[in-house]
Amino acid sequence: MFPLAPSAPPLNVSGYNTSDSSLQLLWQPVEATHRNGRLVGYKIRYHVTGDLVNFAVSESRLLNTSLTGLLPYTDYVITVCAYTGAGEGPWSAPVIIKTDEEVPSRPPTNLKAQNTSSTSLAVAWQPLSDSFFIHGVLRGYQVSYHRVD
C-alpha cells in the first residue's frame, strides 16, 4: 500500500498577537482516520490581507508556531496544512490575526509655534494621515517643550 497525502486539514486553527511584529499560531492535528500515513509536519501559509500575490510559507513539526518579522498593526490571513511523504493535504479555513499596535514611525510635519502672549504659545502641525506610519489607532499627540535662555 502506498502512502497518501492527508485527506483533511488540521483542526481548530487559531492564534493571537504576541507583539507588534509577531503572532503565535495553534492548531489540533488532523484526525487519525484522515492522516493516510505518518505525518511529516505542517505548512503554514500567510499573507497580508488583500495581498493575493506575496505568500510566505513556514514549516513546523509541532502543533504551534511563531510567525515573526511581521508588519505592525496588520491583518494576516493564515492557513495550515498537514503533509506526509506523499504530499500536502487540504489547507485549513483561513483565520485572520492582527499584529499589535506600535508607536508611529515618524512625527507630524510642518510644526509651527507662535507666541500669543508673554506667557503662552499657539502650536500647530500637520497631522499624520498615512496609516503606513501610524501603526495603530492614533489617540493623540504629546507636546513637550522646554525653556531656552
C-alpha positions as CSV (number, residue, x, y, z in Angstrom):
1,M,0.0,0.0,0.0
2,F,1.4,3.4,-1.0
3,P,1.2,6.3,1.4
4,L,-1.3,9.1,0.6
5,A,-1.5,12.8,1.5
6,P,-3.8,13.7,4.3
7,S,-7.4,13.9,3.3
8,A,-8.4,16.6,5.8
9,P,-6.9,19.8,7.2
10,P,-5.7,20.4,10.7
11,L,-8.4,21.4,13.2
12,N,-9.2,24.5,15.2
13,V,-6.6,26.8,13.7
14,S,-6.4,29.9,15.9
15,G,-3.8,32.4,17.2
16,Y,-3.1,35.7,18.8
17,N,-0.6,38.5,18.6
18,T,2.5,38.4,20.8
19,S,3.9,41.8,19.8
20,D,3.7,44.4,17.0
21,S,5.7,42.1,14.8
22,S,4.8,38.5,15.8
23,L,1.9,36.1,16.1
24,Q,1.5,32.8,17.9
25,L,-0.4,30.2,15.9
26,L,-2.0,27.0,17.3
27,W,-3.9,24.1,15.8
28,Q,-5.0,20.5,16.5
29,P,-3.8,17.5,14.5
30,V,-5.6,16.0,11.5
31,E,-7.9,13.3,12.8
32,A,-6.2,9.8,12.7
33,T,-8.7,8.5,10.1
34,H,-7.7,11.2,7.6
35,R,-3.9,11.1,8.1
36,N,-3.3,8.4,5.5
37,G,0.1,7.7,6.8
38,R,2.7,9.2,9.1
39,L,2.5,13.0,9.3
40,V,5.9,14.6,8.5
41,G,4.8,18.1,9.6
42,Y,2.7,21.1,8.9
43,K,3.0,24.0,6.5
44,I,1.8,27.5,7.4
45,R,0.9,29.9,4.6
46,Y,0.4,33.5,5.5
47,H,0.0,36.9,3.8
48,V,-1.2,40.4,4.4
49,T,-5.0,40.7,3.9
50,G,-5.7,41.9,0.4
51,D,-2.3,40.9,-0.9
52,L,-3.1,37.8,-3.0
53,V,0.4,37.6,-4.6
54,N,3.0,37.6,-1.8
55,F,2.6,34.4,0.3
56,A,5.2,33.3,2.9
57,V,5.4,29.6,4.0
58,S,6.7,28.3,7.3
59,E,7.0,24.7,8.5
60,S,6.5,23.1,11.9
61,R,6.6,19.6,13.3
62,L,4.7,20.9,16.3
63,L,1.1,21.9,16.8
64,N,2.1,25.6,17.1
65,T,4.5,28.1,15.7
66,S,5.5,31.7,16.0
67,L,5.5,34.0,12.9
68,T,8.0,36.8,13.3
69,G,9.2,39.8,11.3
70,L,5.7,40.9,10.5
71,L,4.4,44.4,10.0
72,P,2.8,46.3,13.0
73,Y,-1.0,46.6,13.3
74,T,-1.6,44.5,10.2
75,D,-4.1,41.7,9.4
76,Y,-2.6,38.4,8.3
77,V,-4.6,35.7,6.6
78,I,-3.2,32.3,7.8
79,T,-3.9,28.7,6.7
80,V,-2.3,25.4,7.8
81,C,-2.0,22.0,6.1
82,A,-0.5,18.7,7.2
83,Y,1.7,16.7,4.9
84,T,3.1,13.1,4.6
85,G,5.8,11.8,2.4
86,A,3.2,11.6,-0.3
87,G,2.4,15.3,-0.2
88,E,0.2,18.0,1.2
89,G,-3.3,17.6,2.5
90,P,-6.0,20.3,2.1
91,W,-5.4,23.7,3.7
92,S,-7.5,24.8,6.7
93,A,-10.1,27.5,6.5
94,P,-8.3,30.9,6.8
95,V,-8.0,32.7,10.0
96,I,-7.2,36.4,10.3
97,I,-5.0,37.7,13.1
98,K,-3.8,41.3,13.6
99,T,-0.4,42.1,15.0
100,D,-0.3,44.5,17.9
101,E,0.0,48.3,17.7
102,E,3.3,50.2,17.6
103,V,4.1,53.8,18.1
104,P,4.1,55.9,14.9
105,S,7.3,55.7,12.9
106,R,7.5,59.4,12.1
107,P,6.5,62.6,13.8
108,P,3.8,65.1,12.5
109,T,5.1,67.5,9.9
110,N,5.1,71.3,9.5
111,L,5.4,72.2,13.2
112,K,4.7,75.9,13.8
113,A,4.6,77.9,17.0
114,Q,3.6,81.5,17.5
115,N,3.5,83.4,20.7
116,T,0.0,84.6,21.6
117,S,1.1,86.5,24.8
118,S,4.1,86.8,27.0
119,T,3.2,83.5,28.7
120,S,1.7,81.4,26.0
121,L,2.2,79.9,22.6
122,A,-0.1,78.5,19.9
123,V,1.3,75.3,18.4
124,A,0.1,73.7,15.1
125,W,1.2,70.8,12.9
126,Q,0.2,68.7,10.0
127,P,-1.3,65.5,11.5
128,L,-0.2,62.1,10.4
129,S,-2.6,60.7,7.8
130,D,-0.8,57.7,6.2
131,S,-1.6,54.5,8.1
132,F,1.8,53.1,6.9
133,F,3.4,55.4,9.5
134,I,0.7,55.4,12.2
135,H,0.8,51.6,13.1
136,G,-2.4,51.6,15.2
137,V,-5.1,53.8,16.4
138,L,-3.9,57.4,16.7
139,R,-5.1,58.5,20.1
140,G,-3.5,62.0,20.3
141,Y,-0.3,63.9,20.3
142,Q,2.2,64.6,23.1
143,V,3.6,68.1,23.1
144,S,6.7,68.8,25.1
145,Y,8.7,71.9,25.4
146,H,11.5,73.5,27.4
147,R,12.7,76.9,28.1
148,V,15.6,78.3,26.2
149,D,17.6,81.1,27.8
